[in-house]
Amino acid sequence: RDDQGDYWWELRACAYYPEFEKEKVVWGNISYNSQFSYVEPGIFINAPSNFIVSDKINLKYLCGVMNTKIFDREFKRIGIFLGYAYEWKKQYVEKVRIPPITPSNQSIVSQIESLVVKILAAKKDNPQADTSEWEKDIDGLVYKLYDLTEEEIKLIEGIFTWKTKKQ
């Protein structure tokens, strides 16, 4: 082919090759739930997947938010359901609003980043480690970032009970 890249493994030239070497948030193409992973610099993914790199936002914060119940719920509202799972296409993932980092919410953002670091360390030591309490804590912090009411949180958590009139 005449459009091959500079390396033997390239079927075509890749303008963003250096991005693969950076820290990133990655996700697979098909999944039922949010399953985003933080990947350290220098690690490559050998399966079809999407990834985000950024010099502007802490990727541990981003990964923490993207794995929350609210992110999952919002994606499922706009994403493509395949009958058994969702296709986590980039153009839909990027439509889910991530709370911006501001001076007023920086302490919450720092707490999320800290919890993500704990989860990553626990999973590195033991991939089967139960980190569900920390994950729940991140959900709660993200609810604060979105400034949700108790009723809105119940809707997301799936524990809302409808009040009906007695007949």
Disulfide bonds with the S-S distance in Angstrom:
none
